[in-house]
Amino acid sequence: QSIRNARILYDSCNNETNIESDGVNAILSLVNNEFGGWPILQGSSWNAASFNFTNLLLKLREYNNNIIYRCDTETDEKNSSVYYIGVSQSDLALDQRSNYVSESKLISAYQQFIRDFASLLTNDTTTIAQDVTDIYNFEKNISIHHLTPAEQSAKHNETVRTTIGNLAQTFSTSFDFTNYLRRVYSSSGVTLNDNDVVSISELDY
């Protein structure tokens, strides 16, 4: 079955006739129906009240994208028969914090890419310029707290270890990690128990 699916995917990627026929409709369908829309494309008609951040993160995970937060099942270093849920920082769009420090050709190209991509998907371009600036500034603010590999190693002992049942009390944040993790694993047919261990690293992030 996996080989068959791989062949179907390969054929669909090489079927230029269908790709041209679909145009941007396939992308817009994904953005609007799967991801809940993208404000940069909808301009003043965007309804923030209908946006659900948790649902977006969960949906993006289905496409193998760990946005903002990364969570994985990991093996305990001291006992290979024991597993725990690891929660940590995800990757930055521009790879590393240093790329956000000062204006560069990379930043200009990145912002231009978003502008060009958005312009291809909508006729309402009134908010694109400001939205691109806001997107970049949001990522830049995140990057301030994003640790380098060396910093991660240095702060290895600062990891907080708790359980699903005690997560909300141990790790105080406005984001409901308990519900998020339960839904992440539920989507794969796994029900988390209150005594399942959770390890949280990069706490400043």
C-alpha positions in Angstrom: 0.0 0.0 0.0 2.8 2.4 0.9 4.5 1.8 -2.5 1.2 2.3 -4.3 0.6 5.6 -2.4 4.1 6.8 -3.3 3.5 6.1 -7.0 0.2 8.0 -6.8 1.9 10.9 -5.2 4.7 10.9 -7.8 2.3 10.7 -10.7 0.2 13.6 -9.3 3.3 15.7 -8.9 4.3 15.1 -12.5 0.8 15.5 -14.1 1.4 19.1 -15.3 -1.9 19.0 -17.2 -4.0 18.5 -14.0 -1.8 21.0 -12.1 -2.4 23.7 -14.7 -6.1 22.8 -14.8 -6.5 23.1 -11.0 -4.6 26.4 -10.9 -4.7 27.9 -7.5 -8.0 26.3 -6.5 -6.3 23.2 -4.9 -4.1 25.5 -2.7 -7.0 27.7 -1.8 -9.2 24.7 -0.9 -6.5 23.5 1.4 -5.9 26.9 3.0 -9.6 27.7 3.5 -11.1 24.3 4.2 -8.3 22.6 6.1 -6.4 25.4 7.7 -9.3 27.8 8.5 -8.2 30.5 6.0 -5.3 32.9 5.9 -5.9 36.6 6.8 -3.4 37.9 4.3 -5.6 36.6 1.5 -8.9 37.8 2.9 -8.0 41.4 3.8 -10.7 43.3 5.7 -13.1 40.4 5.4 -11.0 38.2 7.7 -13.0 37.1 10.7 -10.6 36.6 13.6 -13.4 35.3 15.8 -13.7 32.2 13.7 -10.0 31.4 13.9 -8.8 28.5 16.2 -5.1 28.4 16.8 -5.1 25.0 18.3 -7.0 23.5 15.4 -4.5 25.0 13.0 -1.5 23.6 14.8 -3.1 20.1 14.9 -4.0 20.3 11.2 -0.5 21.3 10.2 0.9 18.4 12.2 -1.0 16.1 9.9 1.1 17.5 7.1 4.3 16.9 9.1 4.7 20.5 10.2 5.6 21.2 13.8 4.8 24.9 13.9 6.0 26.8 17.0 5.9 23.7 19.2 7.4 20.3 18.6 6.1 17.3 20.4 7.4 13.7 19.9 7.5 10.4 21.6 11.1 9.9 22.9 13.0 7.1 24.6 14.2 7.7 28.1 18.0 8.0 28.2 18.3 5.9 31.3 15.9 3.2 30.4 15.3 2.4 26.8 12.1 0.5 27.6 10.5 3.7 28.9 9.0 6.4 26.6 7.9 9.9 27.3 6.4 12.9 25.4 8.9 15.5 24.6 7.7 19.1 24.1 10.2 21.6 22.8 10.8 24.6 20.4 10.2 24.0 16.8 12.3 25.2 13.8 12.4 28.8 12.6 11.5 29.7 9.1 14.9 31.3 8.6 16.6 28.4 10.3 18.5 30.2 13.1 18.1 33.2 15.4 21.1 35.1 13.9 19.3 35.4 10.6 16.7 37.7 12.2 19.2 40.0 14.0 19.7 42.6 11.2 18.3 43.4 7.8 19.8 41.3 5.1 19.2 40.0 1.5 17.9 36.8 3.0 15.2 38.7 5.0 14.3 40.8 2.0 14.0 37.7 -0.2 11.9 35.9 2.4 9.4 38.8 2.7 9.3 39.2 -1.1 8.5 35.5 -1.4 5.5 35.8 0.9 4.3 38.9 -0.9 4.6 37.2 -4.3 3.0 34.0 -3.1 0.0 35.8 -1.5 -0.5 38.0 -4.5 -0.9 34.9 -6.7 -3.7 33.6 -4.5 -5.9 36.7 -4.1 -7.2 39.8 -5.9 -7.4 41.7 -2.6 -3.9 42.9 -2.0 -4.8 45.8 0.3 -3.3 44.2 3.4 -0.5 42.1 2.0 2.3 44.5 2.6 1.4 45.1 6.2 0.6 41.5 6.9 4.0 40.4 5.6 5.6 42.9 7.9 3.6 41.6 10.8 4.4 38.0 9.9 8.1 38.7 9.9 8.0 40.7 13.1 6.1 37.9 14.8 8.7 35.4 13.7 11.5 37.8 14.8 10.0 38.0 18.3 9.8 34.2 18.5 13.5 34.0 17.4 14.6 36.0 20.4 13.7 33.1 22.6 14.8 30.4 20.2 17.9 28.5 21.5 20.8 27.5 19.4 22.0 23.8 19.7 24.8 24.9 22.0 22.4 26.7 24.3 20.1 23.7 24.3 22.9 21.5 25.5 23.9 24.0 28.2 20.3 24.1 29.5 19.7 20.4 29.3 19.3 20.1 33.1 16.6 22.8 33.1 14.0 20.5 31.5 10.8 20.1 33.4 9.4 16.6 33.8 5.8 16.0 34.8 2.8 14.0 33.8 -0.2 14.7 31.6 -2.4 14.9 34.7 -0.2 17.5 36.3 0.9 19.4 33.2 -1.5 22.3 33.7 -0.4 22.9 37.3 3.3 22.4 36.6 3.6 24.4 33.4 1.6 27.5 33.7 0.8 29.1 30.3 -2.2 30.5 28.5 -1.9 27.7 25.9 -3.7 24.5 26.9 -0.9 22.0 26.3 -2.8 19.2 28.0 -5.7 19.4 25.6 -3.3 19.9 22.7 -1.2 16.8 23.5 -4.3 14.7 24.1 -5.6 15.7 20.7 -2.2 15.2 18.9 -2.1 11.6 20.1 -5.8 11.0 19.7 -5.5 11.8 16.0 -3.1 8.8 15.8 -5.4 6.5 17.7 -3.6 6.9 21.0 -5.3 7.8 24.2 -3.0 9.5 26.8 -3.3 8.6 30.4 -2.9 11.1 33.3 0.3 9.3 34.4 2.0 9.5 31.0 5.3 11.4 31.4 5.9 14.8 29.7 9.3 16.4 29.4 9.3 20.1 28.5 12.6 21.8 27.4 13.5 25.3 26.2 11.2 26.8 28.9 12.1 30.5 28.0 10.8 29.8 24.5 
